[in-house]
Amino acid sequence: MNEKYWFPAKRYGWGWGPPSTWQGWLVVVVWLAAIVAVCRFLPPVSPLLLGAALLVVSIPLALVLRWKGEPTQWRWGKSSTGE
């Protein structure tokens, strides 16, 4: 498979590391802007409402990570190709 992942898998542990393409960085910047917007413009009504709003803006990030990120598994520092 010659697919370019936007988010490579972490070398140690589970999950994704920093973006490796400009598209990945754009996704992260848009997500951070959404976090700032929620914190700036949402009236401080309740911590539960703030948490729900942050969850709503984080779900698209999680979907993009699953879609354009390298498949994850627990890693101990070596790649799956034996490097």
Order of alpha helices (4+ residues) and beta strands (2+ residues): beta-alpha-alpha-beta
